[in-house]
């Protein structure tokens, strides 16, 4: 069975979008963690 990664070439717009979204989610998550920790 081929994985999703096999269908997405490194330079495709979709791959870029997934990468950017992943980075953004990481930032949002770390901000949320900071807020939660500051309230604790």
Secondary structure, DSSP 8 states (H G I E B T S, - for coil): ---HHHHS-TTSHHHHHHHHHHHHHHHHHHHHHHHHHHH-
